[in-house]
Structure formats: C-alpha cells, structure tokens
C-alpha cells in the first residue's frame, strides 16, 4: 500500500522524465531606497550551495533551486530572471530598506558592510506516506545565508534563515511560488531581527 501511494504521488508531482519548472520569486514590501538613514553596503553574495541534483547542467546551476527527482523522473526548479545569489541579495537589500537603512554600493564614511554567503536556496517535496494518504503533502522552501557584518573595526557573524511550506493538491508553478514566498518573508524577518541585534551590540555602553 505504501509503495502504491508513493508511486502515485511521484507521478502526480513529476510525470514522466525530467522537466524544468521556471518560477518567479517576488520580493515583498517593495520600498524606495530611503534618502536618509544609516548606510549599509551589501556585497555581492557568494554561492556556496551544494549541487542539489547531478542532472543539473553547469550552465543552469546558478539558477537551479532544487526540485524533486526519483527513479529517473522529476522536476528541476529554476529561477525565472536571476541567479540564486543575486535573488538572495535583492531580498536582503529590500529587507534592510524596510528597516530604514539606506543601501549603497560603497560608502566614504562610517557604515555597515555586509558580506554574505548563500548556503541554501532550495525547494523540495519530500514523500510522506501519511501526508500523501491524507492529501496534505507539502512543498518546502528554504533560504540560508551566513552573514558577516563589519562596522568601525567591529565584526559580527550570524546566520539568517527562512522556511516556507505549502500544502498542495496539484503540482504547479503557483504552488512552488507560494512556498517560496513564505520562505522569503521568513528570511526577511530573520535578517531584520539579526540586524536589530547588530545595532544594539554596536551602540556605546552606558558608563556607570
């Protein structure tokens, strides 16, 4: 029974062979770069993600964000208009602007420099027999970045992560995008919390 459910789910999700699904990742709460506010420079994000599937061609690796492949059938998911590191940087910049930071490519005075390494930007659909039997199978999305913040000779390193899940009945681009949208919101909140902690740590301590 378990094998029948698993096979049925696999065919529902992937069909026959390996195909590519192109998805759009929207950045929420678009805000114009503030004219005033503390300046932060976000360096280009380095890509240190694992190779999710050996079937991904080297030319497509930067845009690939995982997918699901089993028994030679499946779907590879890739970003529509940018690479995963560029999309992660875009998400970071918008989250910072929504906090009131003014982002810049460089600064001549005191500002915060962020160096980031992308360690995960992926979607998946793990087979879960119980969920498949109850029609609550999930698409999952995860984003993870290691960030080093530098300001006035001080350095702090922290991890920023985001997770999203979407219960689906039909394998579609829209359902992948719902999981990704939730991961982006979670990731943005995580970054904002870490930056708030960074600002608190950077403030001069009151003298007794």
PATI-701674 format. One record per residue (C-alpha): residue number from 0; x, z, y. Coordinates in nm, 4 decimals, m for minus. Example, Ala and Ser with C-alpha at 12.3 -4.5 7.8 and 13.67 -1.06 7.14 Angstrom:
BEGIN
@pakol: 0 xx: 1.2300 zz: 0.7800 yy: m0.4500
@pakol: 1 xx: 1.3670 zz: 0.7140 yy: m0.1060
***
This chain:
BEGIN
@pakol: 0 xx: 0.0000 zz: 0.0000 yy: 0.0000
@pakol: 1 xx: 0.2790 zz: 0.0904 yy: 0.2391
@pakol: 2 xx: 0.4577 zz: m0.2380 yy: 0.1731
@pakol: 3 xx: 0.1367 zz: m0.4345 yy: 0.2389
@pakol: 4 xx: 0.0807 zz: m0.2578 yy: 0.5725
@pakol: 5 xx: 0.4431 zz: m0.3108 yy: 0.6739
@pakol: 6 xx: 0.4305 zz: m0.6806 yy: 0.5836
@pakol: 7 xx: 0.1023 zz: m0.7302 yy: 0.7688
@pakol: 8 xx: 0.2420 zz: m0.5582 yy: 1.0770
@pakol: 9 xx: 0.5571 zz: m0.7682 yy: 1.0682
@pakol: 10 xx: 0.3601 zz: m1.0915 yy: 1.0526
@pakol: 11 xx: 0.1326 zz: m0.9743 yy: 1.3340
@pakol: 12 xx: 0.4256 zz: m0.8849 yy: 1.5535
@pakol: 13 xx: 0.6645 zz: m1.1673 yy: 1.4884
@pakol: 14 xx: 0.5060 zz: m1.4554 yy: 1.2986
@pakol: 15 xx: 0.7422 zz: m1.6757 yy: 1.1006
@pakol: 16 xx: 1.1008 zz: m1.7399 yy: 1.2063
@pakol: 17 xx: 1.2713 zz: m1.6037 yy: 1.5160
@pakol: 18 xx: 1.1315 zz: m1.6834 yy: 1.8579
@pakol: 19 xx: 1.2181 zz: m1.5766 yy: 2.2117
@pakol: 20 xx: 0.9769 zz: m1.3898 yy: 2.4375
@pakol: 21 xx: 1.0603 zz: m1.4012 yy: 2.8092
@pakol: 22 xx: 0.9367 zz: m1.1013 yy: 3.0083
@pakol: 23 xx: 0.9192 zz: m1.0054 yy: 3.3733
@pakol: 24 xx: 1.0283 zz: m0.6586 yy: 3.4819
@pakol: 25 xx: 0.8697 zz: m0.5627 yy: 3.8114
@pakol: 26 xx: 1.0291 zz: m0.3040 yy: 4.0358
@pakol: 27 xx: 0.7572 zz: m0.0667 yy: 4.1635
@pakol: 28 xx: 0.7021 zz: 0.0581 yy: 4.5178
@pakol: 29 xx: 0.8934 zz: m0.2146 yy: 4.6991
@pakol: 30 xx: 1.0206 zz: m0.0750 yy: 5.0284
@pakol: 31 xx: 1.2239 zz: m0.2399 yy: 5.3026
@pakol: 32 xx: 1.5754 zz: m0.1035 yy: 5.3373
@pakol: 33 xx: 1.5491 zz: 0.1842 yy: 5.5910
@pakol: 34 xx: 1.7260 zz: 0.1306 yy: 5.9240
@pakol: 35 xx: 1.8205 zz: 0.4972 yy: 5.9351
@pakol: 36 xx: 1.9130 zz: 0.7454 yy: 5.6670
@pakol: 37 xx: 2.2137 zz: 0.8418 yy: 5.4544
@pakol: 38 xx: 2.4072 zz: 0.5380 yy: 5.3365
@pakol: 39 xx: 2.4680 zz: 0.4700 yy: 4.9685
@pakol: 40 xx: 2.6688 zz: 0.1863 yy: 4.8175
@pakol: 41 xx: 2.5668 zz: 0.0791 yy: 4.4666
@pakol: 42 xx: 2.8454 zz: m0.1148 yy: 4.2976
@pakol: 43 xx: 2.7649 zz: m0.3967 yy: 4.0527
@pakol: 44 xx: 2.6511 zz: m0.2393 yy: 3.7261
@pakol: 45 xx: 2.8770 zz: m0.2787 yy: 3.4235
@pakol: 46 xx: 2.7186 zz: m0.3806 yy: 3.0933
@pakol: 47 xx: 2.8224 zz: m0.1554 yy: 2.8059
@pakol: 48 xx: 2.5155 zz: m0.2014 yy: 2.5861
@pakol: 49 xx: 2.5514 zz: m0.2631 yy: 2.2140
@pakol: 50 xx: 2.4661 zz: m0.6013 yy: 2.0705
@pakol: 51 xx: 2.1092 zz: m0.5423 yy: 1.9576
@pakol: 52 xx: 2.0944 zz: m0.8320 yy: 1.7112
@pakol: 53 xx: 2.3668 zz: m1.0636 yy: 1.5789
@pakol: 54 xx: 2.1223 zz: m1.3544 yy: 1.6173
@pakol: 55 xx: 2.1555 zz: m1.3333 yy: 1.9968
@pakol: 56 xx: 2.3796 zz: m1.6115 yy: 2.1265
@pakol: 57 xx: 2.6659 zz: m1.5012 yy: 2.3511
@pakol: 58 xx: 2.5255 zz: m1.7012 yy: 2.6434
@pakol: 59 xx: 2.1946 zz: m1.5110 yy: 2.6168
@pakol: 60 xx: 2.3374 zz: m1.1634 yy: 2.5622
@pakol: 61 xx: 2.3249 zz: m1.0538 yy: 2.9274
@pakol: 62 xx: 1.9510 zz: m1.1288 yy: 2.9455
@pakol: 63 xx: 1.8581 zz: m1.0082 yy: 2.5975
@pakol: 64 xx: 1.6913 zz: m0.6677 yy: 2.5850
@pakol: 65 xx: 1.6357 zz: m0.6320 yy: 2.2130
@pakol: 66 xx: 1.3170 zz: m0.7112 yy: 2.0280
@pakol: 67 xx: 1.2386 zz: m0.6822 yy: 1.6591
@pakol: 68 xx: 1.3764 zz: m0.8768 yy: 1.3620
@pakol: 69 xx: 1.3055 zz: m0.8017 yy: 0.9971
@pakol: 70 xx: 1.3609 zz: m1.0136 yy: 0.6867
@pakol: 71 xx: 1.4701 zz: m1.3116 yy: 0.8944
@pakol: 72 xx: 1.1573 zz: m1.3124 yy: 1.1119
@pakol: 73 xx: 1.1075 zz: m1.1671 yy: 1.4534
@pakol: 74 xx: 1.1150 zz: m1.1950 yy: 1.8270
@pakol: 75 xx: 1.4054 zz: m1.1671 yy: 2.0699
@pakol: 76 xx: 1.3027 zz: m1.0418 yy: 2.4136
@pakol: 77 xx: 1.4896 zz: m1.1502 yy: 2.7246
@pakol: 78 xx: 1.4513 zz: m1.1051 yy: 3.0995
@pakol: 79 xx: 1.2990 zz: m1.3866 yy: 3.2995
@pakol: 80 xx: 1.5108 zz: m1.4104 yy: 3.6133
@pakol: 81 xx: 1.8126 zz: m1.1805 yy: 3.5958
@pakol: 82 xx: 2.0599 zz: m1.0142 yy: 3.3661
@pakol: 83 xx: 2.0022 zz: m0.6608 yy: 3.2421
@pakol: 84 xx: 2.2834 zz: m0.5124 yy: 3.4598
@pakol: 85 xx: 2.1507 zz: m0.6892 yy: 3.7697
@pakol: 86 xx: 1.7961 zz: m0.5707 yy: 3.6983
@pakol: 87 xx: 1.9188 zz: m0.2134 yy: 3.6472
@pakol: 88 xx: 2.0985 zz: m0.2280 yy: 3.9835
@pakol: 89 xx: 1.7849 zz: m0.3650 yy: 4.1505
@pakol: 90 xx: 1.5801 zz: m0.0767 yy: 4.0080
@pakol: 91 xx: 1.8399 zz: 0.1762 yy: 4.1249
@pakol: 92 xx: 1.8514 zz: 0.0348 yy: 4.4779
@pakol: 93 xx: 1.4742 zz: 0.0427 yy: 4.5151
@pakol: 94 xx: 1.4512 zz: 0.3996 yy: 4.3837
@pakol: 95 xx: 1.7124 zz: 0.5066 yy: 4.6392
@pakol: 96 xx: 1.5355 zz: 0.3284 yy: 4.9259
@pakol: 97 xx: 1.2135 zz: 0.5048 yy: 4.8296
@pakol: 98 xx: 1.4026 zz: 0.8336 yy: 4.8764
@pakol: 99 xx: 1.5040 zz: 0.7328 yy: 5.2288
@pakol: 100 xx: 1.8557 zz: 0.6139 yy: 5.1530
@pakol: 101 xx: 1.9870 zz: 0.3088 yy: 5.3336
@pakol: 102 xx: 2.1651 zz: 0.0906 yy: 5.0795
@pakol: 103 xx: 2.4651 zz: m0.1193 yy: 5.1787
@pakol: 104 xx: 2.7300 zz: m0.3378 yy: 5.0172
@pakol: 105 xx: 3.0025 zz: m0.1326 yy: 5.1863
@pakol: 106 xx: 3.0388 zz: 0.1385 yy: 5.4485
@pakol: 107 xx: 3.3014 zz: 0.2182 yy: 5.7087
@pakol: 108 xx: 3.2140 zz: 0.5868 yy: 5.7495
@pakol: 109 xx: 3.1217 zz: 0.8698 yy: 5.5158
@pakol: 110 xx: 2.8734 zz: 0.7582 yy: 5.2490
@pakol: 111 xx: 2.7936 zz: 0.7918 yy: 4.8806
@pakol: 112 xx: 2.9386 zz: 0.5401 yy: 4.6359
@pakol: 113 xx: 2.7654 zz: 0.4934 yy: 4.3011
@pakol: 114 xx: 2.9436 zz: 0.3335 yy: 4.0059
@pakol: 115 xx: 2.7100 zz: 0.2706 yy: 3.7140
@pakol: 116 xx: 2.7485 zz: 0.1613 yy: 3.3530
@pakol: 117 xx: 2.4454 zz: 0.0346 yy: 3.1645
@pakol: 118 xx: 2.4370 zz: 0.1760 yy: 2.8114
@pakol: 119 xx: 2.0846 zz: 0.0752 yy: 2.7113
@pakol: 120 xx: 1.8167 zz: m0.1637 yy: 2.8348
@pakol: 121 xx: 1.6032 zz: m0.2495 yy: 2.5368
@pakol: 122 xx: 1.2624 zz: m0.2849 yy: 2.3783
@pakol: 123 xx: 1.1670 zz: m0.2300 yy: 2.0168
@pakol: 124 xx: 0.8662 zz: m0.1914 yy: 1.7895
@pakol: 125 xx: 0.9596 zz: 0.0428 yy: 1.5055
@pakol: 126 xx: 0.7467 zz: 0.0153 yy: 1.1934
@pakol: 127 xx: 0.5499 zz: 0.3335 yy: 1.1364
@pakol: 128 xx: 0.3142 zz: 0.3172 yy: 0.8403
@pakol: 129 xx: 0.0817 zz: 0.5906 yy: 0.9689
@pakol: 130 xx: 0.0562 zz: 0.4285 yy: 1.3134
@pakol: 131 xx: 0.0004 zz: 0.0874 yy: 1.1564
@pakol: 132 xx: m0.2802 zz: 0.2251 yy: 0.9398
@pakol: 133 xx: m0.4481 zz: 0.3849 yy: 1.2432
@pakol: 134 xx: m0.3916 zz: 0.0883 yy: 1.4782
@pakol: 135 xx: m0.1674 zz: 0.2913 yy: 1.7100
@pakol: 136 xx: 0.1580 zz: 0.1015 yy: 1.6619
@pakol: 137 xx: 0.3891 zz: 0.1294 yy: 1.9632
@pakol: 138 xx: 0.6161 zz: m0.0936 yy: 2.1629
@pakol: 139 xx: 0.9013 zz: 0.1120 yy: 2.3099
@pakol: 140 xx: 1.1292 zz: 0.0503 yy: 2.6085
@pakol: 141 xx: 1.4424 zz: 0.2396 yy: 2.7101
@pakol: 142 xx: 1.6846 zz: 0.2238 yy: 3.0025
@pakol: 143 xx: 2.0009 zz: 0.4357 yy: 3.0251
@pakol: 144 xx: 2.2796 zz: 0.4347 yy: 3.2831
@pakol: 145 xx: 2.5878 zz: 0.6512 yy: 3.3272
@pakol: 146 xx: 2.6438 zz: 0.7087 yy: 3.6993
@pakol: 147 xx: 2.9485 zz: 0.8337 yy: 3.8869
@pakol: 148 xx: 2.8751 zz: 0.9440 yy: 4.2440
@pakol: 149 xx: 3.1621 zz: 0.9776 yy: 4.4920
@pakol: 150 xx: 3.1436 zz: 1.1194 yy: 4.8435
@pakol: 151 xx: 3.4086 zz: 1.2768 yy: 5.0690
@pakol: 152 xx: 3.6544 zz: 1.3249 yy: 4.7851
@pakol: 153 xx: 3.3981 zz: 1.4850 yy: 4.5539
@pakol: 154 xx: 3.2929 zz: 1.3238 yy: 4.2261
@pakol: 155 xx: 2.9926 zz: 1.3925 yy: 4.0064
@pakol: 156 xx: 2.8838 zz: 1.2152 yy: 3.6898
@pakol: 157 xx: 2.5337 zz: 1.2141 yy: 3.5480
@pakol: 158 xx: 2.3130 zz: 1.0203 yy: 3.3080
@pakol: 159 xx: 1.9909 zz: 0.8527 yy: 3.4184
@pakol: 160 xx: 1.7376 zz: 0.7524 yy: 3.1559
@pakol: 161 xx: 1.3881 zz: 0.6091 yy: 3.1337
@pakol: 162 xx: 1.1468 zz: 0.5714 yy: 2.8437
@pakol: 163 xx: 0.8182 zz: 0.3869 yy: 2.8107
@pakol: 164 xx: 0.5719 zz: 0.3358 yy: 2.5268
@pakol: 165 xx: 0.2670 zz: 0.1156 yy: 2.4844
@pakol: 166 xx: 0.0168 zz: 0.1228 yy: 2.2001
@pakol: 167 xx: m0.0651 zz: m0.2393 yy: 2.1201
@pakol: 168 xx: m0.3112 zz: m0.4366 yy: 1.9130
@pakol: 169 xx: m0.1759 zz: m0.7825 yy: 1.9997
@pakol: 170 xx: 0.1919 zz: m0.8747 yy: 2.0194
@pakol: 171 xx: 0.2174 zz: m1.0344 yy: 2.3624
@pakol: 172 xx: 0.4390 zz: m1.0644 yy: 2.6663
@pakol: 173 xx: 0.1982 zz: m0.8450 yy: 2.8603
@pakol: 174 xx: 0.2287 zz: m0.5588 yy: 2.6129
@pakol: 175 xx: 0.6091 zz: m0.5675 yy: 2.6215
@pakol: 176 xx: 0.5882 zz: m0.5626 yy: 3.0013
@pakol: 177 xx: 0.3629 zz: m0.2543 yy: 3.0038
@pakol: 178 xx: 0.6218 zz: m0.0589 yy: 2.8042
@pakol: 179 xx: 0.8976 zz: m0.1831 yy: 3.0355
@pakol: 180 xx: 0.7011 zz: m0.0914 yy: 3.3488
@pakol: 181 xx: 0.6630 zz: 0.2648 yy: 3.2213
@pakol: 182 xx: 1.0339 zz: 0.2843 yy: 3.1400
@pakol: 183 xx: 1.1227 zz: 0.1637 yy: 3.4912
@pakol: 184 xx: 0.9060 zz: 0.4328 yy: 3.6516
@pakol: 185 xx: 1.0575 zz: 0.6987 yy: 3.4259
@pakol: 186 xx: 1.4092 zz: 0.5752 yy: 3.5014
@pakol: 187 xx: 1.3458 zz: 0.5724 yy: 3.8781
@pakol: 188 xx: 1.2192 zz: 0.9316 yy: 3.8688
@pakol: 189 xx: 1.5231 zz: 1.0391 yy: 3.6677
@pakol: 190 xx: 1.7610 zz: 0.8780 yy: 3.9174
@pakol: 191 xx: 1.5820 zz: 1.0325 yy: 4.2145
@pakol: 192 xx: 1.5991 zz: 1.3779 yy: 4.0582
@pakol: 193 xx: 1.9720 zz: 1.3393 yy: 3.9889
@pakol: 194 xx: 2.0376 zz: 1.2185 yy: 4.3436
@pakol: 195 xx: 1.8454 zz: 1.5153 yy: 4.4854
@pakol: 196 xx: 2.0685 zz: 1.7433 yy: 4.2803
@pakol: 197 xx: 2.3699 zz: 1.5473 yy: 4.4055
@pakol: 198 xx: 2.2633 zz: 1.6022 yy: 4.7680
@pakol: 199 xx: 2.2123 zz: 1.9739 yy: 4.7078
@pakol: 200 xx: 2.5540 zz: 2.0093 yy: 4.5453
@pakol: 201 xx: 2.7189 zz: 1.8231 yy: 4.8350
@pakol: 202 xx: 2.5750 zz: 2.0493 yy: 5.1034
@pakol: 203 xx: 2.8141 zz: 2.3106 yy: 5.2502
@pakol: 204 xx: 2.7572 zz: 2.6537 yy: 5.1027
@pakol: 205 xx: 2.6409 zz: 2.9225 yy: 5.3442
@pakol: 206 xx: 2.9029 zz: 3.1801 yy: 5.4318
@pakol: 207 xx: 2.8303 zz: 3.5468 yy: 5.3612
***
